[in-house]
Amino acid sequence: MLTSAVFASLFLLASARPWKRDLFIEPVTDCSRLPSYDNDTKMAGPWTIKVDSCYNETATGGLCSIEGFESGNDITRQREDTPNTIEHGFITIVSDNNNIKTQLRCNGLLNTIEGYVLSGPGEGALNWHALGIDHHPSTGRLVWGKPDAEPVQAYRHYHNGELVDGLFLGSNNQTNWSVHSAGRDVSITDMKPYWVPRLMIPETSIRDNEFKTLIRIDGS
């Protein structure tokens, strides 16, 4: 089995060129194939997701400062008709691995990947919400609370027919991501800065100050 680091160096470079037959992915369509699956509850997890095989094109050796950093979350809108209720938000990457993490799971009853995210202000105001990809050229973010978001799922990677170590998030057979700093923005979860991952859907391209990366299920 190949390590994800070896594969990613090939996979991320190939993303800018036509699809190559020696690099391919396979969707994981059943929660039972994901880490920490419980046959009684039909749930896999919870686990975090993390930056994996991150590559910074402007740094010596491609070194990436947030390699291995895990998932957080922030909101984009609160409901206007229901006070103290959050309408939708998105999954982030924490700026420090000591910050509060956001857990994900695979719900085998609904066959969806969900995040344990904010539903309202105050400590403990968390709930499980289905996650999806906002398929808009300006974002490609991993969001919750948006019914028109494309489903997100896990994928296995292969190189020359050999299975690569790890399970990776993506959508519509795309598993390449970019990640950028949110600048001065802070998460409502812990008032700490964060990074924003976005799936490199066909309509998007890498921007200045973004890193290329894969998003891996921790423990896979």
C-alpha positions, 0 to 999 in steps of 0.5 A: 500500500502506498502512503498518501504523501507519495501518491499526493505528489503525483496526484496533485501535479496531475490535476493540472493536466488531462486525466492520467490512467495511472492515477484514479479514485474510487468512491466509498458508497457505504458508511460501513467501510469508513473508520469507527463504524457501529453496526448497531447505530449504522454510524461511522465515526465520529472523526475529524478531517485534516489537511493531508499532503499539503503543498505550498507552491511558493515555499522551498520544498513546497512546505505547508504550515498547516499540514495535519491541521484538523476541522473546525466550523463557522457560520455564514448566516443566522435565521432572520425569522427564528432568533438564536437559530443558525441557518447555514455555515461551512467547515473550516481548518483550525489555525492551531491544532489546539483549537476546538475541533469539529467532528464528522460522521457518516450516517448509514441510515441516510447515507450522508456525511454529517458535521457536528456544527453550531445550531444556535449561540451559546455553549452546547448549541450543536447538532448533526447536519448533512454536509455538501459542496457549494458548487459555485465557482467562487466557493466550492466550500464544504457547507451545511444548511444548504439544500442545493449543495452537492453530496460529499463522500469518501474516496480511495486513491489508487496509483498504478492499481495499488491502493493508497493509504487513507480515505479522502473527502470529495464530490463528483469524483473530485478530491483535490482541494485548495485552502487559504487563510480567512485573514482577520475573520474568526470562527464564532465557535472559539473566536480564533482565526481559521483556514478555508478549504474548497474543493477544486471543482471544474469551474475553479482554479488555484488562487494566489496565497492558496495551498493545494491539498487533500482532505483526509479522514483522520484515523484512515 
